[in-house]
């Protein structure tokens, strides 16, 4: 099943907003956001890599918990993206390497 343009935009927007917010929490000279999107046949490959404050992320088995006080209204973006990707039989992977937070999606 192809993913509609609105859903793709929502996924991309959420990932980029998270990356921007993460970079705002670190020194300006250490801020990096790398974004890549490639379409091939009916598949879309999305990769967002950003620098982040390693202490600001709590990882519980690929589920990331917000460190913000208002946990009810924050920390749900990655889970919403994951559910959308799963709904369309896609694959989402999250990794952390060299002080970079990386989300890759194949949908």
C-alpha positions in Angstrom: 0.0 0.0 0.0 1.4 3.4 -1.0 1.7 6.0 1.7 -0.2 9.2 0.9 1.6 12.5 0.6 0.0 13.9 3.8 1.3 11.0 5.9 4.8 11.3 4.4 4.8 15.0 5.1 3.7 14.3 8.7 6.5 11.7 9.2 9.1 14.1 7.8 7.8 17.1 9.6 7.8 15.2 13.0 11.3 13.9 12.5 12.8 17.2 11.4 11.1 19.1 14.3 12.5 16.5 16.8 16.0 17.0 15.2 15.7 20.8 15.4 14.6 20.7 19.0 17.4 18.3 20.0 20.0 20.6 18.3 18.6 23.7 20.1 19.7 22.0 23.4 23.4 21.8 22.5 26.2 24.2 21.7 25.7 25.9 18.3 29.1 24.7 16.9 28.1 21.1 17.6 24.7 21.2 15.9 24.3 19.0 12.9 21.1 17.8 11.0 21.4 15.5 8.0 18.3 14.7 6.1 17.9 12.3 3.2 14.9 11.1 1.3 15.1 8.8 -1.7 12.3 7.3 -3.7 12.7 4.1 -5.6 9.8 2.4 -7.4 7.0 2.5 -4.8 9.4 2.7 -1.8 10.6 5.7 0.1 13.7 5.8 2.2 14.0 8.5 4.8 17.0 9.2 7.1 17.3 11.9 9.7 20.6 12.2 11.6 21.1 14.9 14.2 23.4 15.7 17.1 21.9 15.8 20.5 22.6 16.1 24.2 23.2 12.4 25.1 21.9 13.0 28.7 18.6 14.3 27.4 17.4 11.0 26.0 16.2 8.0 28.0 16.2 4.9 25.9 14.1 1.9 26.9 14.3 -0.8 24.3 14.0 1.5 21.2 11.3 3.5 23.0 12.5 7.0 23.9 11.1 8.8 26.8 10.8 12.5 27.0 12.8 14.4 29.7 10.3 17.2 29.6 8.2 17.8 32.7 4.9 17.6 30.8 5.2 14.0 29.8 1.5 13.8 28.8 1.9 16.2 25.9 5.5 15.4 24.9 7.5 12.4 24.0 4.9 10.9 21.7 6.2 11.9 18.3 8.6 9.0 17.6 5.9 6.5 18.8 3.3 8.2 16.4 5.8 8.0 13.6 6.5 4.3 14.4 2.8 3.5 14.4 2.3 5.3 11.0 5.2 3.5 9.5 3.9 0.1 10.8 0.4 0.9 9.5 1.9 1.0 6.0 4.0 -2.1 6.5 7.2 0.0 6.7 10.3 -0.4 8.8 11.7 2.2 11.2 15.0 1.9 13.0 16.5 4.2 15.6 20.2 4.2 16.5 22.7 6.3 18.3 26.3 6.6 17.1 29.0 9.1 17.7 26.8 11.5 19.5 24.3 11.3 16.7 20.6 10.2 16.9 19.6 8.5 13.7 16.1 7.5 12.5 15.8 5.5 9.3 12.6 4.6 7.6 11.7 2.4 4.7 8.1 2.7 3.7 
